[in-house]
Amino acid sequence: MSTLTPIKIVAELDKYIIGQSDAKRATAIALRNRWRRQRVRGELQEEIIPNNIIMIGPTGVGKTEIARRLSRLANAPFIKVEASKFTEVGYVGRDVESMIRELMDIAVNDVRAEMTKKVDRKARVSAREKVLDHLLPPPKLQDGEEEESIERYNRSRQKMAKMLDNGKLDDHEIEITQEPNNPPHIEIFSNIGLESFDLNFSEMLSNMMPFQRGDTKRRKMKVPQALEYMTQMEAGRMVNKDKVIEIARERVEDHGIIFIDEIDKIASREKEGRADVSRTGVQRDLLPIVEGSNVPTKYGIINTRHILFIAAGAFHSSKPSDLIPELQGRFPIRVELSSLSVDDFEKILKFPKNALLKQYTAMFKTEKVALDFTDEAVREIARYAAEANQKMEDIGARRLHTILNTLLDDYLFDMPKATIKKVMIDKEEVAAKLDRIISDEDLSRYIL
């Protein structure tokens, strides 16, 4: 993180997201400020809080992608939630604190996976020895035969180990004992917001009703599957669960990022002196979490004071000032993302590492078909995407998915086919397949 300066962060974001320089700049500064806070000494470190951000712009212009890529750069726990879901609490919705519990779950899983990877080699060595024990159990020694039996057994074990390493025992089956890794999983389904009652019932049950030997199962597995299973079991034993939770909690509290989408849907505009109570209620529920509070989870208390919150919304029929003043104050940075132009669409098709043209080219390659586009064809696709967004709902870069799928539909259906070895898409083919659809508004609404 020390090498990720704001300039470098923006450069990394540029590899995946076209344009939106203001949003990239604001998020890069916010990410770097977290590293800067960690370097501040004394009590002042605790007083420095993140500058939360509101992104304003239509769908499909890169709001979510910027936040997601930012979290990957920093290796930070990340979760995306829709603010509109919280207006449904009491019916099918969720309580606001659930976002913190989900973020903690993600962090615990990530840390566990990292720590498991670190002990993988050691776990495989241990698992290999256990598999050898099943293939060639140690001899039952009798008086006077210890030394000779041990030498004979060691020679046989070395031969068996060599056969195991060379794959000569892959078709051999062994019977292993499977122990339940976890107690039965219990979920509570309720319409009264019991998500806040976040106790670890599995752990409680394991303490109240410990598993007996009768709960174990004996199962036959081929050697490779048994080796993999035992490696996982050994790695699980080697990973310190308390250490996992400790590291995960630190990551969430100091580096966690929560992306709150559709925040404009809870912006309550007063009409005839009456405001939408449910929307205002969600804002007031969000407020203590955003400004910093202690949230109980099954892994302990999580303090949200230094979590970075990035909110986003189109704000077509409302504006950020329609949020309650207290919540506005907790999102001091506001950036506007612009709609995509023809030039933007053209760049999106060609330049990002995960560009759509690169994705389709790779998929065609799996069918041993070479796919290529002329520059004029790419420009024409970009023009049709921009025109479709103007005539219908503006769905940003997502329009390219529908257009390219429509353009390549016949090839995608016919492959693999002996007569299809190379596909060259030119401007004329693009126009032939898309012009009628774009010009017919009723047809375009169904297809694009």
N, C-alpha and C positions, 0 to 999 in steps of 0.2 A: 504493500500500500504506500510505502514511503516514496516509491518512484512514480506513483500515479498522480502527477500534477494535473490541474484542471485542463491544461492544453493537451496533455496526453490522453486524458479521459475523453475529451471531445473528439480527438483523432480516432480513438477506438470506436466511439459511437458512430462516427462517420462511415465506418466500414459496413454498417448494417442499416443506418437510417439516413435518408436523403433530406437535406434542408433542416428546418426547425432549429436554427443556430441559437436562438434565444433560450429555448427550452434546454438544449444541450448545455449551454453555458451555465444556466442557473443550477441544473442538477449536478454538474461537475464541481461547481463551487461548494454546493451543499455536501457532497461526498468528501471533498478535501477538508472541509471544515471539521468533519468528524475526526479525521486523523490529527488535525491541528489541536482539537480539544484534548485528545489523549496525551499530547505533549505538554500541555499546560500543567504547571506544578501548583500544589497547594489546594486550598478550598475553592478557588475560582474555577477549577476544572468542573466541579459539580454544578456550578451556576450557569455554565455555557450550554444553552439548549439549541437544538437544530432549528434552522429556518425552514419550516415546512412550506411546501409549494402547492399552488393551484395551477394546473394546466388548463387553458381554455382553448377549445378547438373542436372541429367536427370529428366524427368517428373515422378511423382508418388513416390518420395522418402521423401516427407514431408515438402517441402518448404512453400507451402501455409498454411498447417496445423499448422506449428510452428508459423507463423505470426498471424493466426486467434486465436489460443489458447492464444497467448500472449496478444492480445487485450481483450479477455474475462477475463483473470486474472486481468488485470488492469482496467476493466470496461471502456475501452477507445473506442472512435469512430473508426471504421475500415471500410476500403473499399478496394476491389481488382479491379485493372484495368489492361487491356492488352495494353502494349505499342504499339503493332502493329496496334491497332485501330486508333491511332492518325496519322498514315501515310495516312489515307483515308480522312482527312478533305477536304471539298469541294465536296465530293461525298456522302458517307454515314457515314463518321466518325464523331468525336467530337473534339472540341477544348480542349487543354490540361487543361485549367482552370476549365473545367467541373468537374474534379475529386474533387476539393475543394468544389464546390457547392453541389455535391452529398454527400460528407462527412458531410457537414453542415446539409443537409436534414436529414441524418441518425441520427445525434446527436440531432436535434430538436425533432424528433419522439421518440427517446429513453428517453429524459428528460421529454417530455410531458407524456409518458406512466408511468414513475416513479412518477411524481407529481400527476397524476390522481389516481394512486394506493394509494397514501398517503391520499387522500381526499375521497377515495371510501366509507368508513364507514359513514362519514358525509353526502356524497351525497346520500347514500341509505336511511338514515333517512329522508332527505328532500324529496326524491322521494316518499317514503312511505306516507308522509303527503299529497303530491299532489294527489296520487292515491286515498287516502281516501276522499279527497275533491271531486274527480270525482264520487266516489261510493256513497258518502253521502254529497251533497252540503250543505253549511251552510244555516240555515233558514233565510228567510226575516223577520226581526223583526218588530213588530208593537208596538205602544205605549201601555204600561201596561203589555206587555207579555214578556219583555226582559229576566227577571230572570228565569221564568219558562221554556221558550223556550230554553234558553241556557243550563239549567240543563238537559232537556230532550235530547237535541241534543248531549251533552257530553256523556250521558249514551249510546245512540245509537252508537256514534262514537267509544266508547271503545269496545262495542260488535263487531262492524264491524272490528276494528283493530285486535281483537283476532281471528276472522274468517280468516282474511287476512294472519296473521302469521301462522295459522294452515293449510293453503292451501285449505280451504273450498271454496274459491272464484276463484280458478284457472280456472274454466270453464266459469266464468262470463266475459262478454265483456263490455268495456267502450270506449267511443269516446273521443279521445284526439286531441289536436291541434298540428300539426307538423309544426314547423317553419324551413325554409331552414337554415341549419347549415353553409353553405358556398355559396357564389355566384357561378354561373356556372364556371366550370373549362375550361380554354382555353389553348390549346397547339399550339405552332408554329412549323410547319414542313417546313424546308427550307434546301436547299443544299448550302447555303453560310455562314455556321457557325454562325447562329444567336444565338447560345447558350450563347455567351458572353453578349447578350442583355437580362440580367437576371433580369427583373423587375417583381414585384409581380402584375400581371395584375388583379388577382382576387380581391386584396385589392383595387386597383385603381377603378375597376368597382363598388365595393361596396360603395365607396365614391361618385362616379359620379351618380350612379343609385341605390339609397337606395331602399330596398325591401319594398313594401307596404303590407298592411294587406291582400290584395287579394291574395298575393303569398303564404299565409299559407294554409295548407290543414288539413282537419279533417278526421281522420281515426279511424276505429274501431280496437281495439286490445284486446286480452285476457289479464287478469290482470298480469300474469307473464311477458309477453312481454312488456306491458306498464310500469311495474316497472323497467325493465332493460333499456328501452329506456329513461325513465325520469332520471334514475341514471346517464346515460351517459351525458345527457344534463346538469344536475346539476353539475357533475364533471367538465364538460367543462367550466361552468361559474366560478367555484371556482379556476381553475388553472390560474395563472397570466401569460399571453402570453409574456409580456416583460421579466419576470423573466426566463421563459423557454428559450428564445433566449439568454439571458445573460449567463446562465449556459452552454448552448450548445456551444456558442462561446468560452467560457473559456476552455471547454473540447477539442474542436477541436484544438485550438491554442497551448495548453500546453500538451495535451495527445493524440492527434490524430495520427493514424497510417495508412499510405497508402502503400499498397503492389502493386508494379508495376511488373507484370509478363511479360514474353517474352521480356525482355529488350535486349536480344541478337539479336532480330529481327530488332532493330533499330541501332545496331552497324554497322557503315558504313565502309566497307573495300574498300580501293582504288584499283581500277583495271585499269591498263594502265593509271594511272594519273587522273582518273575520279572517283569521289565518288557519291554515291546515294544521290541526293539532298533532297528527301523527308525524308529519314532517318535522315540525318544530321539536317534538319529543325526541326524535332520532338525533337531531343536532345537539340537544342538551345531553343525551346519553353519550355522544361522541366526545363532547367537550372535556370531561375529566380524563379520558384516556389520552387525548391529544396533548393536553397540557401537562399530563404526568400524574399517574395514580398507580396504586398497587393492585394487581389483578391476581386472584388465586387460581392456580392451575394444579394439575396432579403432580407437577414437578416442583411445586413450591410457588412462592410469591414472585411475580415479575413486575418490575418497575418500568413504566412506559415513558419516563421523562425524556430519555435520549433516543427513543425510536424516531426515525425519520418518516414522516407522513407526506405522501405525495397524492394530492387529490386531483381529479380530472372530470371535466364535463363539457358538453357542447354549449350549454347556456344559450340555447336558441330562444326560449320563452322566459328566461330569467337571467339574472346576473349575479356575480359574486356578492354584491352588496345586499342581495336579498337573504343571505345567510344571517343568522343572529350575530350581533356585533362581537360577542365573546369568541365565537368560532372563527370569524373573520380575522380577529387578532392573532389567532394561533396559526394562520396561514399567511405570513407577511409577504411572501414572494409570489407574484402572479406573472405568468408568462402566457402569451397568446401564440398558438400554433396556427399557421395559415393553411388554407385549402391547397390542394396539389394542382399544379399547372401541367400543361403538356410536357414542358421540359422536365419537371419533377418526375412525371410518370416514366419518361424515357430513361432517366437516370436510375430510377428504381428497378426497371427491367434489366438493366445492364451491369451496374456497378457494385451493389452490395455483395458481400460474400455469399449470402443466401438468396441472391436474386432469383426471381421466378424462372427466367429463361435458363439459368444454370440448373435449376431443379428439374425442369422438363427435359433438358438435354441429358441429364444423368439418368432419368427414368427411361428415355428412349434407348439409351446406351445398354440398359439391362436386356433389351430385346434385340440387341445387336443392330440398331438402326441409328444412323448419324442424323441429328437434327440441327438445322442451322437457320438463322434469320438474317435477311439483308437489313442494312441500316434503314432503308426506306420502310421496310415492313415494321420494324420496331417503332419508328416514328408514327406510323399509321395506327398501330395498336395503342400507343400513348394518346393519340388524338381522339380515337374512339372512346377510350376510358374517360378522358376529360369531358367529352360531349355527353356521355351517358350520365355522368355525375351531375352535369348541369341540367339535363332534362328530367332526371328523376331525383331520388334521394342521394345526397352526397355521402357515399360510404368510403371515400378515400381510396387508398391503395388496394382495398379488398375487391374493388371493381375489376382489377387486373386478373384476379383468380377466375371470375365468371367469364370474362372475355377470352382468356387463353384456353379455358376448358372448352368453350364453344368453338373456338378456332381449330383446336386440335382433336376434337371429339372423334371424328372419323378414324384418324390414325390410331388413337388410343384404343378404339374398339377393334380395329382390324388386326393390330399386331398381336402375336408374331405372324408374319405373312412373307412367303418367299419373294414376292415381287416388291416388297418394301425394304429397301436397304439404306436409302438416304432420302431425307425429307428436307427440302429447301423452301422456306416460307418467304414469299416476296410480297410486295405491296399489292399486286393484283389479286393474289389469293386472299389476303386480309380483307380487301374491299369486297370481293365476291361473297365471302361468308358473313361479313358483319354489316355491310351497308344497308341491306334490306331490314335487318333487325333493328338497327339504330334509327332508321328513318320512320319505322312503324312504331309509334309510341306504345300502343297496346301490346304489340308483340315483344317489345324490349322490356316491358315491365314484368313479363312472365319469364323471359330467358336471361336477361342481364340484370 
